[in-house]
Amino acid sequence: MITLTTDPIDVTAALQYLQSEQAGALDLFLGVVRDNTQDRPVDRLEYEAYDRMAISEMQKIADQAHERWPILRYAIIHRKGVLGTGEIAVLIGVATAHRADAFEACRYIIDTIKQTVPIWKKEVFTDGEVWVNAHP
Amino acid sequence: MNTPVSVLLFGITRDLTGQSALSVPVGEGARVCDLLDQLYQAYPPLAGIKSLLVAVNGEYAETDQVLGSKDEIALIPPVSGG
């Protein structure tokens, strides 16, 4: 399951989707908006995406993970729009028979998403704003 | 003979140009690198971005890929999902 959404991420629904009779391990990674960046207080994050390509790049990553690990089910949900501190920006869920595969696949998916998927976030501070990673 | 191509802009590239889409008149047989050269000339602040990739029809493109007037082209500044 791959979703790009402006709605809050429903962790319980994702967990239910991931559960199966064969899954002995279920890894869930949540990326959450924290209240500071390098000690600068963050007011909110603004996420945007090139939707069609974000979906297709996330699908590529899921397909690669499928080839490398025996994944039973996966969920990739990324949020768009304005998010306040404490809100979940991304959920990666991987269900496998054994835990090592679930840990590794989950980490691979989130790490690769951060490198290749056309989604951008702007950090908005009380005294300014910054597109993350944009400048050298 | 210039054909305009349409370029989608996101994130910092939209902020710097003040537009979410641009029509750029490129020459016949123009490549991704030619388009980038033109954009850097028209919008010098783009040079301050750490990296600028181009997507053609939803796929990352090499710099020598030739552009067509029907292609969906997008500028991809450094991504920051997650």
Backbone of each chain as ProteinMPNN parsed JSONL, in Angstrom:
{"seq_chain_A": "MITLTTDPIDVTAALQYLQSEQAGALDLFLGVVRDNTQDRPVDRLEYEAYDRMAISEMQKIADQAHERWPILRYAIIHRKGVLGTGEIAVLIGVATAHRADAFEACRYIIDTIKQTVPIWKKEVFTDGEVWVNAHP", "coords_chain_A": {"N_chain_A": [[0.841, -1.191, 0.0], [0.66, 2.123, -0.97], [0.533, 5.479, -0.234], [-0.226, 8.911, -0.625], [-1.093, 11.617, 1.185], [-3.305, 14.216, 2.414], [-4.586, 13.936, 4.729], [-4.572, 13.2, 8.306], [-2.354, 10.588, 9.437], [-3.431, 7.325, 9.875], [-2.519, 5.247, 12.178], [-3.408, 2.911, 13.425], [-5.106, 1.774, 11.523], [-3.238, 1.213, 9.542], [-1.627, -0.672, 10.843], [-3.479, -2.749, 11.153], [-3.858, -3.392, 8.487], [-1.376, -4.449, 7.891], [-1.144, -6.779, 9.345], [-0.954, -10.336, 9.327], [-1.483, -13.882, 9.048], [0.935, -15.181, 8.63], [2.866, -13.425, 9.402], [5.42, -12.897, 11.547], [6.818, -10.799, 12.406], [6.518, -7.345, 12.697], [7.288, -4.333, 11.599], [7.277, -0.94, 12.35], [7.772, 2.259, 11.291], [7.699, 5.606, 12.296], [7.819, 8.838, 11.16], [8.119, 11.882, 12.699], [7.019, 15.225, 13.326], [9.235, 17.305, 14.902], [9.933, 19.632, 17.595], [12.047, 21.334, 17.15], [14.883, 22.44, 15.193], [18.232, 22.015, 15.024], [18.338, 23.384, 17.461], [16.721, 25.537, 16.92], [13.535, 26.797, 17.415], [10.782, 25.124, 15.983], [7.882, 26.026, 14.278], [6.05, 24.914, 12.458], [5.81, 22.415, 9.817], [5.85, 22.461, 6.282], [4.754, 20.456, 3.812], [5.241, 19.417, 0.456], [4.579, 17.807, -2.696], [5.571, 16.292, -5.803], [3.207, 14.848, -7.099], [2.557, 12.554, -8.898], [5.055, 11.531, -9.538], [6.181, 11.151, -7.063], [4.636, 9.067, -6.061], [5.283, 7.056, -7.958], [8.039, 6.788, -7.59], [8.127, 5.959, -4.921], [6.882, 3.534, -5.255], [8.808, 2.197, -6.766], [10.823, 1.917, -4.848], [9.554, 0.306, -2.984], [9.24, -1.973, -4.565], [11.917, -2.667, -4.988], [12.627, -3.291, -2.354], [10.992, -5.466, -1.961], [12.224, -7.287, -3.655], [14.597, -7.731, -2.346], [14.043, -8.553, 0.285], [11.989, -10.969, 2.015], [9.104, -9.891, 1.968], [5.926, -9.764, 3.416], [3.763, -8.014, 3.669], [3.434, -4.478, 3.039], [3.363, -1.028, 4.038], [3.313, 2.258, 2.97], [3.006, 5.46, 3.81], [2.703, 8.809, 3.179], [2.522, 12.103, 4.299], [1.08, 15.223, 3.204], [1.039, 18.844, 3.039], [0.306, 21.199, 5.709], [1.891, 20.641, 8.743], [1.811, 20.34, 12.237], [3.877, 20.365, 15.252], [4.607, 17.155, 16.583], [2.907, 15.797, 14.924], [2.422, 13.026, 12.677], [4.461, 12.551, 9.95], [5.285, 10.661, 8.137], [4.722, 7.202, 7.555], [6.115, 4.037, 7.686], [5.598, 0.711, 7.16], [6.375, -2.671, 7.642], [5.824, -6.072, 7.158], [7.028, -9.219, 7.951], [8.17, -12.664, 8.073], [10.202, -13.024, 9.951], [12.116, -11.051, 12.332], [14.571, -9.743, 11.575], [14.521, -9.261, 8.81], [12.336, -7.538, 8.622], [13.174, -5.261, 10.093], [15.403, -4.47, 8.543], [14.335, -4.032, 5.95], [12.453, -2.05, 6.443], [14.056, 0.068, 7.307], [15.588, 0.444, 5.002], [13.624, 1.322, 3.214], [12.672, 3.816, 4.313], [15.08, 5.282, 4.419], [15.785, 5.419, 1.706], [13.604, 6.707, 0.576], [14.025, 9.256, 1.587], [16.125, 10.008, 0.023], [15.425, 9.92, -2.732], [12.718, 10.452, -3.412], [10.419, 12.766, -4.796], [9.525, 14.831, -2.699], [9.049, 17.616, -0.683], [10.05, 19.563, 2.143], [9.32, 22.42, 4.055], [10.71, 24.179, 6.669], [9.188, 26.054, 9.098], [9.9, 28.712, 11.079], [9.614, 30.792, 14.026], [10.816, 33.083, 13.263], [11.345, 33.053, 10.504], [11.88, 31.009, 7.511], [12.783, 27.858, 5.963], [13.67, 25.883, 3.187], [14.248, 22.553, 3.476], [17.45, 21.065, 3.101], [17.962, 22.481, 0.745], [19.983, 24.341, 0.264], [23.58, 24.624, -0.12]], "CA_chain_A": [[0.0, 0.0, 0.0], [1.412, 3.376, -1.046], [-0.433, 6.569, -0.175], [0.206, 10.292, -0.389], [-2.378, 12.109, 1.679], [-3.341, 15.419, 3.242], [-5.252, 13.561, 5.987], [-3.722, 12.611, 9.34], [-2.05, 9.176, 9.189], [-4.124, 6.436, 10.802], [-1.566, 4.187, 12.499], [-4.149, 1.684, 13.738], [-5.569, 1.186, 10.258], [-2.06, 0.676, 8.872], [-1.277, -1.9, 11.573], [-4.455, -3.792, 10.797], [-3.584, -3.778, 7.109], [-0.117, -5.191, 7.828], [-1.191, -8.053, 10.062], [-1.372, -11.536, 8.605], [-1.215, -15.138, 9.766], [2.326, -15.611, 8.434], [3.786, -12.374, 9.843], [5.904, -12.994, 12.916], [7.456, -9.525, 12.726], [5.849, -6.212, 12.082], [8.073, -3.162, 11.905], [6.571, 0.288, 12.026], [8.563, 3.47, 11.505], [6.935, 6.832, 12.181], [8.584, 10.084, 11.15], [7.264, 12.822, 13.415], [7.475, 16.622, 13.344], [9.712, 17.68, 16.235], [9.72, 21.056, 17.893], [13.222, 22.168, 16.914], [15.936, 22.022, 14.271], [19.485, 22.635, 15.482], [17.994, 24.269, 18.582], [15.81, 26.621, 16.531], [12.179, 26.28, 17.608], [9.991, 24.968, 14.761], [6.456, 26.266, 14.456], [5.323, 23.926, 11.655], [6.455, 22.002, 8.577], [4.946, 22.47, 5.128], [5.198, 19.431, 2.865], [4.599, 19.342, -0.85], [5.078, 16.683, -3.494], [5.234, 16.124, -7.22], [2.429, 13.656, -6.744], [2.638, 11.353, -9.741], [6.397, 10.978, -9.473], [6.392, 10.687, -5.685], [4.016, 7.736, -5.98], [6.01, 6.058, -8.754], [9.348, 6.546, -6.957], [7.887, 5.137, -3.726], [6.596, 2.175, -5.741], [10.102, 1.594, -7.139], [11.524, 1.554, -3.612], [8.851, -0.863, -2.436], [9.56, -3.125, -5.431], [13.3, -3.053, -4.677], [12.617, -3.933, -1.036], [10.365, -6.767, -2.189], [13.211, -8.181, -4.278], [15.7, -8.016, -1.418], [13.588, -9.2, 1.519], [10.713, -11.683, 1.847], [8.076, -9.054, 2.602], [4.554, -10.269, 3.284], [2.953, -6.825, 3.391], [4.089, -3.223, 3.406], [2.562, 0.188, 3.948], [4.086, 3.501, 2.907], [2.043, 6.57, 3.81], [3.382, 10.093, 3.385], [1.61, 13.216, 4.463], [1.358, 16.495, 2.532], [0.343, 19.973, 3.636], [0.883, 21.852, 6.885], [1.906, 19.757, 9.905], [2.309, 20.901, 13.485], [4.766, 19.491, 16.002], [3.964, 15.952, 17.112], [2.149, 15.078, 13.9], [3.161, 12.012, 11.916], [4.662, 12.963, 8.559], [5.454, 9.483, 7.292], [4.634, 5.886, 8.185], [6.599, 2.895, 6.915], [5.306, -0.529, 7.875], [6.797, -3.868, 6.924], [5.527, -7.332, 7.837], [7.79, -10.357, 7.442], [8.099, -13.808, 8.984], [11.197, -12.879, 11.017], [12.351, -9.632, 12.614], [15.72, -9.117, 10.91], [14.078, -8.775, 7.499], [11.426, -6.396, 8.801], [13.998, -4.112, 10.468], [16.253, -4.032, 7.427], [13.512, -3.518, 4.854], [11.835, -0.805, 6.902], [15.097, 1.095, 7.286], [15.93, 0.698, 3.603], [12.547, 2.096, 2.581], [12.657, 5.218, 4.75], [16.333, 5.942, 4.015], [15.772, 5.66, 0.255], [12.59, 7.747, 0.35], [14.635, 10.552, 1.88], [17.113, 10.332, -1.009], [15.0, 9.948, -4.138], [11.299, 10.745, -3.703], [10.216, 14.214, -4.899], [8.701, 15.44, -1.66], [9.859, 18.693, -0.099], [9.483, 20.175, 3.343], [9.791, 23.735, 4.468], [10.623, 24.404, 8.111], [8.758, 27.42, 9.39], [10.279, 29.131, 12.424], [8.936, 32.024, 14.423], [11.486, 34.226, 12.639], [11.811, 32.775, 9.15], [11.544, 29.696, 6.971], [13.874, 27.242, 5.209], [13.443, 24.626, 2.487], [15.264, 21.644, 4.002], [18.452, 20.524, 2.15], [18.011, 23.175, -0.545], [21.211, 25.122, 0.072], [24.819, 23.939, 0.259]], "C_chain_A": [[0.884, 1.251, 0.0], [0.413, 4.527, -1.142], [0.263, 7.896, 0.082], [-1.075, 11.011, 0.012], [-2.245, 13.422, 2.444], [-4.01, 15.131, 4.589], [-4.237, 13.067, 7.009], [-3.548, 11.109, 9.105], [-2.669, 8.317, 10.293], [-3.243, 5.211, 11.059], [-2.282, 2.854, 12.743], [-4.607, 0.988, 12.469], [-4.399, 0.554, 9.508], [-1.622, -0.64, 9.52], [-2.199, -3.048, 11.191], [-4.195, -4.311, 9.391], [-2.373, -4.701, 7.029], [-0.201, -6.588, 8.438], [-1.631, -9.197, 9.162], [-0.94, -12.754, 9.405], [0.269, -15.504, 9.721], [3.334, -14.627, 9.035], [4.157, -12.538, 11.314], [6.568, -11.706, 13.369], [6.757, -8.408, 11.976], [6.583, -4.948, 12.529], [7.348, -1.92, 11.453], [7.509, 1.454, 12.316], [7.64, 4.667, 11.328], [7.908, 8.004, 12.18], [7.676, 11.181, 11.661], [7.871, 14.221, 13.379], [7.933, 16.979, 14.756], [9.729, 19.2, 16.373], [10.941, 21.937, 17.667], [14.101, 21.573, 15.827], [17.184, 22.77, 14.682], [19.188, 23.741, 16.497], [17.162, 25.492, 18.19], [14.385, 26.106, 16.677], [11.366, 26.268, 16.296], [8.519, 25.187, 15.071], [5.638, 25.224, 13.715], [6.187, 23.507, 10.471], [5.411, 22.054, 7.471], [5.512, 21.518, 4.086], [4.493, 19.599, 1.527], [5.263, 18.242, -1.667], [4.747, 16.893, -4.958], [4.526, 14.774, -7.249], [2.701, 12.425, -7.594], [4.001, 10.688, -9.613], [6.718, 10.479, -8.065], [5.826, 9.278, -5.526], [4.853, 6.711, -6.747], [7.387, 5.772, -8.168], [9.188, 5.71, -5.683], [7.591, 3.695, -4.125], [7.891, 1.463, -6.136], [10.835, 1.094, -5.897], [10.879, 0.324, -2.988], [9.175, -2.113, -3.248], [10.981, -3.615, -5.162], [13.356, -3.793, -3.339], [12.034, -5.347, -1.141], [11.351, -7.778, -2.778], [14.271, -8.624, -3.278], [15.268, -8.774, -0.169], [12.24, -9.876, 1.286], [9.574, -10.966, 2.586], [6.69, -9.648, 2.35], [3.609, -9.119, 2.93], [3.74, -5.579, 3.735], [3.083, -2.084, 3.302], [3.518, 1.372, 3.93], [3.066, 4.633, 2.791], [2.808, 7.856, 4.092], [2.362, 11.207, 3.374], [2.05, 14.412, 3.615], [0.634, 17.605, 3.29], [1.053, 20.484, 4.874], [0.763, 20.935, 8.092], [2.494, 20.466, 11.116], [3.194, 19.909, 14.209], [3.97, 18.327, 16.598], [3.181, 15.176, 16.07], [3.038, 14.116, 13.118], [3.237, 12.435, 10.453], [4.747, 11.758, 7.626], [5.333, 8.22, 8.139], [5.173, 4.85, 7.206], [6.289, 1.662, 7.743], [5.699, -1.708, 7.015], [6.476, -5.098, 7.766], [6.294, -8.456, 7.15], [7.632, -11.518, 8.436], [9.007, -13.591, 10.198], [11.679, -11.441, 11.128], [13.503, -8.99, 11.839], [15.313, -8.513, 9.562], [13.203, -7.526, 7.63], [12.208, -5.127, 9.156], [14.754, -3.561, 9.262], [15.436, -3.397, 6.303], [12.909, -2.168, 5.219], [12.85, 0.334, 6.825], [15.485, 1.456, 5.843], [14.874, 1.606, 2.945], [12.59, 3.56, 3.023], [13.926, 5.951, 4.311], [16.311, 6.298, 2.534], [14.73, 6.71, -0.116], [13.214, 9.128, 0.539], [15.627, 10.984, 0.795], [16.508, 10.604, -2.383], [13.57, 10.425, -4.42], [11.051, 12.255, -3.716], [9.125, 14.736, -3.963], [9.614, 16.46, -0.989], [9.207, 19.193, 1.17], [10.165, 21.497, 3.633], [9.624, 23.816, 5.98], [10.245, 25.851, 8.335], [9.049, 27.711, 10.862], [9.498, 30.38, 12.789], [9.525, 33.225, 13.678], [12.038, 33.912, 11.244], [11.405, 31.382, 8.69], [12.665, 29.198, 6.072], [13.37, 25.989, 4.493], [14.582, 23.681, 2.88], [16.131, 21.09, 2.869], [18.68, 21.369, 0.899], [19.346, 23.875, -0.796], [22.44, 24.348, 0.511], [25.17, 24.226, 1.72]], "O_chain_A": [[1.746, 1.412, 0.864], [-0.446, 4.545, -2.025], [1.194, 7.997, 0.88], [-2.044, 11.013, -0.747], [-1.207, 13.704, 3.043], [-4.004, 15.977, 5.483], [-3.171, 12.573, 6.642], [-4.466, 10.436, 8.636], [-2.457, 8.556, 11.482], [-3.221, 4.267, 10.269], [-1.81, 1.801, 12.315], [-4.512, -0.233, 12.349], [-4.544, -0.512, 8.909], [-1.289, -1.602, 8.827], [-1.755, -4.169, 10.939], [-4.297, -5.51, 9.13], [-2.335, -5.62, 6.211], [0.58, -7.473, 8.087], [-2.547, -9.058, 8.351], [-0.129, -12.653, 10.325], [0.796, -16.075, 10.676], [4.515, -14.949, 9.165], [3.329, -12.346, 12.205], [6.853, -11.526, 14.553], [6.451, -8.517, 10.789], [6.505, -4.549, 13.691], [6.863, -1.843, 10.324], [7.983, 1.619, 13.44], [6.895, 4.752, 10.352], [8.723, 8.144, 13.092], [6.588, 11.393, 11.126], [9.091, 14.378, 13.398], [7.137, 16.962, 15.695], [9.564, 19.939, 15.403], [10.905, 23.135, 17.947], [14.072, 20.369, 15.57], [17.208, 24.0, 14.694], [19.702, 24.856, 16.41], [16.923, 26.377, 19.012], [14.056, 25.064, 16.109], [11.282, 27.279, 15.599], [7.976, 24.604, 16.009], [4.658, 24.702, 14.247], [7.18, 24.164, 10.157], [4.242, 21.736, 7.687], [6.598, 21.735, 3.548], [3.297, 19.887, 1.474], [6.372, 17.806, -1.359], [3.783, 17.572, -5.309], [5.144, 13.72, -7.4], [3.041, 11.367, -7.064], [4.11, 9.463, -9.582], [7.444, 9.498, -7.9], [6.461, 8.408, -4.93], [5.105, 5.617, -6.243], [7.861, 4.638, -8.237], [10.02, 4.849, -5.398], [7.988, 2.754, -3.438], [8.054, 0.272, -5.873], [11.394, -0.003, -5.889], [11.567, -0.585, -2.523], [9.365, -3.19, -2.683], [11.229, -4.82, -5.112], [14.052, -4.8, -3.211], [12.512, -6.286, -0.504], [11.319, -8.963, -2.446], [14.78, -9.743, -3.349], [16.045, -9.556, 0.378], [11.443, -9.421, 0.466], [9.149, -11.375, 3.666], [6.336, -9.985, 1.22], [2.778, -9.227, 2.028], [4.608, -5.604, 4.608], [2.091, -2.168, 2.577], [4.415, 1.476, 4.765], [2.355, 4.742, 1.792], [3.479, 7.978, 5.117], [1.457, 11.24, 2.541], [3.237, 14.59, 3.342], [-0.269, 17.34, 4.083], [2.244, 20.239, 5.07], [-0.336, 20.497, 8.434], [3.54, 21.11, 11.029], [3.26, 18.74, 13.83], [2.835, 18.484, 17.048], [2.824, 14.02, 16.299], [4.23, 14.355, 12.925], [2.215, 12.649, 9.801], [4.332, 11.826, 6.469], [5.782, 8.176, 9.284], [4.75, 4.788, 6.052], [6.679, 1.582, 8.907], [5.403, -1.753, 5.821], [6.817, -5.156, 8.947], [6.222, -8.624, 5.933], [7.034, -11.361, 9.5], [8.641, -13.925, 11.325], [11.66, -10.696, 10.149], [13.423, -7.814, 11.482], [15.71, -7.399, 9.222], [13.32, -6.584, 6.846], [11.952, -4.056, 8.604], [14.747, -2.359, 8.995], [15.806, -2.35, 5.771], [12.864, -1.255, 4.395], [12.543, 1.424, 6.341], [15.682, 2.627, 5.517], [15.211, 2.537, 2.213], [12.547, 4.455, 2.178], [13.862, 7.103, 3.882], [16.773, 7.373, 2.15], [14.952, 7.512, -1.023], [12.969, 10.048, -0.241], [15.934, 12.169, 0.659], [17.026, 11.438, -3.126], [13.251, 10.766, -5.559], [11.421, 12.953, -2.772], [7.998, 15.03, -4.363], [10.794, 16.2, -0.758], [7.981, 19.248, 1.276], [11.375, 21.667, 3.484], [8.545, 23.556, 6.511], [10.898, 26.763, 7.828], [8.524, 27.055, 11.761], [8.802, 30.955, 11.952], [8.858, 34.24, 13.479], [13.076, 34.443, 10.85], [10.682, 30.668, 9.385], [13.407, 29.989, 5.49], [12.725, 25.136, 5.103], [15.75, 23.984, 2.639], [15.623, 20.699, 1.818], [19.514, 21.011, 0.067], [19.786, 23.987, -1.941], [22.362, 23.51, 1.41], [26.182, 23.734, 2.219]]}, "seq_chain_B": "MNTPVSVLLFGITRDLTGQSALSVPVGEGARVCDLLDQLYQAYPPLAGIKSLLVAVNGEYAETDQVLGSKDEIALIPPVSGG", "coords_chain_B": {"N_chain_B": [[14.156, 27.995, -34.686], [12.019, 28.004, -32.209], [10.523, 25.985, -29.728], [8.103, 26.055, -27.251], [8.545, 24.626, -24.003], [6.851, 23.197, -21.255], [7.397, 23.682, -17.835], [7.271, 22.317, -14.645], [7.312, 23.565, -11.309], [8.609, 23.208, -8.031], [8.749, 23.504, -4.429], [11.677, 25.123, -3.358], [12.359, 26.095, -5.879], [10.024, 27.068, -6.891], [9.509, 29.093, -5.105], [11.706, 30.802, -5.631], [11.33, 31.585, -8.292], [8.8, 32.509, -8.306], [6.74, 31.27, -9.553], [4.586, 28.472, -10.365], [4.62, 27.041, -12.603], [6.342, 27.16, -15.702], [6.68, 28.445, -19.017], [9.035, 27.643, -21.287], [10.957, 28.809, -23.924], [12.599, 26.727, -25.885], [15.235, 25.646, -28.122], [14.941, 23.659, -31.151], [15.39, 20.207, -30.633], [16.503, 20.542, -28.147], [18.27, 19.785, -25.133], [18.116, 18.42, -21.771], [20.195, 19.69, -20.323], [20.457, 22.055, -21.79], [18.042, 23.313, -21.306], [18.302, 23.746, -18.554], [20.49, 25.52, -18.553], [19.276, 27.741, -19.749], [17.327, 28.344, -17.858], [18.91, 28.968, -15.628], [20.053, 31.288, -16.587], [17.834, 32.958, -16.883], [16.846, 33.021, -14.321], [18.852, 33.797, -12.079], [19.106, 33.312, -9.221], [18.619, 30.577, -8.948], [21.013, 29.302, -9.125], [21.998, 29.17, -6.613], [21.028, 26.94, -5.383], [21.561, 23.721, -3.979], [21.522, 21.382, -5.603], [20.106, 20.583, -8.786], [17.851, 18.723, -10.334], [16.231, 17.223, -13.193], [13.057, 16.115, -14.131], [11.487, 14.108, -16.547], [8.442, 13.401, -17.844], [7.755, 12.202, -15.414], [10.001, 10.744, -14.652], [13.367, 10.621, -13.488], [15.718, 12.435, -15.388], [18.533, 12.152, -17.632], [21.23, 14.494, -18.273], [21.631, 14.799, -20.989], [19.321, 14.15, -22.263], [16.908, 14.531, -24.8], [14.424, 17.009, -25.233], [10.877, 17.167, -25.724], [8.005, 18.938, -27.039], [5.69, 17.939, -25.957], [6.352, 16.739, -23.644], [6.123, 16.209, -20.093], [7.671, 18.209, -17.965], [9.684, 18.65, -15.093], [11.252, 20.554, -12.562], [13.519, 19.408, -10.162], [14.4, 20.189, -7.153], [16.707, 19.688, -4.316], [15.534, 16.9, -2.551], [13.405, 16.372, 0.328], [11.843, 14.6, 1.843], [10.096, 12.586, 4.314]], "CA_chain_B": [[12.763, 27.542, -34.478], [11.846, 27.682, -30.793], [9.27, 25.394, -29.26], [8.041, 26.199, -25.795], [8.243, 23.464, -23.173], [6.271, 23.581, -19.983], [8.206, 23.167, -16.724], [6.638, 22.414, -13.328], [8.252, 23.992, -10.274], [8.216, 22.844, -6.671], [9.644, 23.87, -3.331], [12.463, 26.36, -3.444], [12.391, 26.645, -7.244], [8.796, 27.85, -7.044], [9.698, 30.323, -4.322], [12.686, 31.688, -6.262], [10.824, 32.106, -9.563], [7.477, 33.07, -8.095], [5.789, 30.585, -10.451], [4.511, 27.017, -10.179], [4.894, 26.46, -13.929], [6.938, 28.103, -16.634], [6.813, 28.052, -20.409], [10.4, 28.036, -21.659], [11.172, 28.605, -25.362], [13.89, 26.08, -26.159], [15.454, 25.35, -29.531], [14.67, 22.304, -31.649], [16.389, 19.231, -30.206], [17.121, 20.97, -26.888], [18.444, 18.736, -24.129], [17.9, 18.819, -20.384], [21.222, 20.663, -19.909], [20.165, 23.334, -22.447], [16.94, 23.913, -20.552], [18.857, 24.226, -17.284], [21.279, 26.721, -18.848], [18.343, 28.847, -19.988], [16.679, 28.697, -16.593], [19.897, 29.652, -14.787], [20.224, 32.647, -17.127], [16.633, 33.749, -16.63], [16.627, 33.12, -12.869], [20.168, 33.571, -11.464], [19.108, 32.731, -7.865], [18.586, 29.107, -9.003], [22.386, 28.822, -8.983], [22.292, 29.012, -5.188], [20.474, 25.672, -4.888], [22.606, 22.698, -3.871], [21.492, 20.577, -6.829], [18.864, 20.752, -9.52], [17.636, 17.648, -11.299], [15.073, 17.418, -14.053], [12.266, 14.92, -14.414], [10.727, 14.151, -17.791], [7.334, 12.441, -17.779], [7.729, 11.502, -14.134], [11.22, 9.967, -14.402], [14.606, 11.406, -13.492], [16.3, 12.442, -16.737], [19.951, 12.476, -17.785], [21.376, 15.859, -18.79], [21.653, 14.848, -22.458], [18.037, 13.72, -22.821], [16.281, 15.536, -25.668], [13.076, 17.365, -24.778], [9.835, 17.389, -26.718], [7.01, 19.916, -26.591], [4.603, 17.268, -25.243], [6.863, 16.163, -22.394], [5.857, 16.868, -18.815], [9.003, 18.444, -17.408], [9.645, 19.225, -13.751], [12.521, 20.799, -11.871], [13.539, 18.695, -8.884], [15.441, 20.64, -6.222], [17.02, 18.625, -3.353], [14.308, 16.393, -1.909], [13.484, 16.369, 1.797], [10.706, 13.889, 2.406], [10.312, 11.852, 5.558]], "C_chain_B": [[12.595, 27.123, -33.017], [10.493, 27.065, -30.502], [9.229, 25.571, -27.749], [7.848, 24.836, -25.114], [7.721, 23.988, -21.842], [7.043, 22.905, -18.856], [7.473, 23.399, -15.403], [7.698, 22.743, -12.278], [7.702, 23.667, -8.887], [9.195, 23.447, -5.681], [10.365, 25.173, -3.585], [12.486, 26.939, -4.852], [11.118, 27.466, -7.517], [8.921, 29.165, -6.287], [10.605, 31.311, -5.053], [12.17, 32.31, -7.555], [9.478, 32.8, -9.398], [6.411, 32.423, -8.967], [5.743, 29.097, -10.117], [4.658, 26.286, -11.512], [5.433, 27.553, -14.832], [6.839, 27.554, -18.04], [8.166, 28.572, -20.877], [10.61, 27.762, -23.151], [12.562, 28.01, -25.609], [14.004, 25.779, -27.649], [15.094, 23.911, -29.871], [15.774, 21.359, -31.172], [17.081, 19.601, -28.898], [17.173, 19.813, -25.896], [18.168, 19.305, -22.736], [18.912, 19.883, -19.955], [20.993, 22.029, -20.558], [19.054, 24.078, -21.704], [17.463, 24.505, -19.24], [19.669, 25.495, -17.496], [20.369, 27.937, -19.006], [17.685, 29.316, -18.694], [17.645, 29.431, -15.662], [20.111, 31.089, -15.263], [19.04, 33.534, -16.773], [16.417, 33.983, -15.133], [17.938, 32.823, -12.132], [20.133, 32.977, -10.047], [19.059, 31.192, -7.847], [19.979, 28.516, -8.789], [22.763, 28.588, -7.518], [21.781, 27.714, -4.594], [21.55, 24.59, -4.974], [22.67, 21.802, -5.1], [20.134, 20.748, -7.484], [18.774, 19.638, -10.555], [16.386, 17.959, -12.103], [14.375, 16.084, -14.236], [11.516, 15.134, -15.712], [9.704, 13.022, -17.743], [7.417, 11.564, -16.531], [8.928, 10.631, -13.824], [12.422, 10.9, -14.398], [15.269, 11.287, -14.857], [17.795, 12.723, -16.682], [20.062, 13.858, -18.437], [21.35, 15.936, -20.318], [20.335, 14.39, -23.093], [17.392, 14.857, -23.608], [14.823, 15.751, -25.247], [12.115, 17.562, -25.941], [8.749, 18.289, -26.15], [5.871, 19.257, -25.796], [5.049, 16.662, -23.918], [6.375, 16.943, -21.177], [7.194, 16.977, -18.088], [8.851, 19.085, -16.034], [11.061, 19.439, -13.244], [12.442, 20.128, -10.509], [14.697, 19.223, -8.038], [15.703, 19.531, -5.177], [15.77, 18.197, -2.571], [14.507, 16.342, -0.393], [12.249, 15.731, 2.416], [11.07, 13.219, 3.716], [10.126, 12.735, 6.776]], "O_chain_B": [[12.982, 26.019, -32.635], [9.456, 27.547, -30.959], [10.2, 25.273, -27.053], [7.082, 23.999, -25.593], [8.097, 25.063, -21.376], [7.313, 21.705, -18.912], [7.1, 24.526, -15.078], [8.831, 22.265, -12.348], [6.513, 23.825, -8.61], [10.306, 23.843, -6.032], [9.769, 26.179, -3.969], [12.618, 28.152, -5.012], [11.143, 28.433, -8.277], [8.495, 30.216, -6.767], [10.32, 32.508, -5.097], [12.531, 33.439, -7.883], [9.068, 33.585, -10.252], [5.309, 32.955, -9.108], [6.727, 28.527, -9.647], [4.803, 25.064, -11.546], [5.036, 28.715, -14.739], [6.904, 26.342, -18.245], [8.418, 29.777, -20.869], [10.462, 26.625, -23.599], [13.569, 28.714, -25.546], [12.997, 25.671, -28.35], [14.961, 23.062, -28.99], [16.958, 21.675, -31.292], [18.128, 19.042, -28.57], [16.265, 18.985, -25.822], [18.01, 20.513, -22.56], [18.547, 20.861, -19.304], [21.297, 23.056, -19.951], [19.115, 25.291, -21.504], [17.108, 25.624, -18.867], [19.557, 26.443, -16.718], [20.645, 29.013, -18.476], [17.509, 30.512, -18.463], [17.263, 30.39, -14.991], [20.323, 31.995, -14.457], [19.204, 34.7, -16.414], [15.874, 35.012, -14.729], [18.119, 31.72, -11.616], [21.031, 32.214, -9.69], [19.418, 30.576, -6.844], [20.118, 27.381, -8.333], [23.733, 27.89, -7.225], [22.061, 27.409, -3.435], [22.342, 24.552, -5.916], [23.758, 21.496, -5.587], [19.137, 21.024, -6.816], [19.527, 19.616, -11.528], [15.594, 18.832, -11.749], [15.014, 15.057, -14.464], [10.972, 16.211, -15.954], [10.054, 11.848, -17.62], [7.184, 10.357, -16.582], [8.907, 9.864, -12.862], [12.498, 11.842, -15.187], [15.374, 10.196, -15.418], [18.27, 13.439, -15.801], [19.119, 14.335, -19.068], [21.081, 16.996, -20.885], [20.243, 14.258, -24.313], [17.337, 15.996, -23.145], [14.096, 14.803, -24.95], [12.493, 18.06, -27.002], [8.59, 18.394, -24.934], [5.167, 19.935, -25.048], [4.233, 16.136, -23.161], [6.233, 18.165, -21.219], [7.769, 15.978, -17.655], [8.001, 19.951, -15.832], [11.95, 18.617, -13.466], [11.448, 20.253, -9.793], [15.833, 18.77, -8.18], [14.984, 18.532, -5.163], [15.054, 19.026, -2.011], [15.634, 16.278, 0.097], [11.682, 16.245, 3.381], [12.214, 13.281, 4.165], [10.273, 12.268, 7.905]]}, "name": "protein", "num_of_chains": 2, "seq": "MITLTTDPIDVTAALQYLQSEQAGALDLFLGVVRDNTQDRPVDRLEYEAYDRMAISEMQKIADQAHERWPILRYAIIHRKGVLGTGEIAVLIGVATAHRADAFEACRYIIDTIKQTVPIWKKEVFTDGEVWVNAHPMNTPVSVLLFGITRDLTGQSALSVPVGEGARVCDLLDQLYQAYPPLAGIKSLLVAVNGEYAETDQVLGSKDEIALIPPVSGG"}
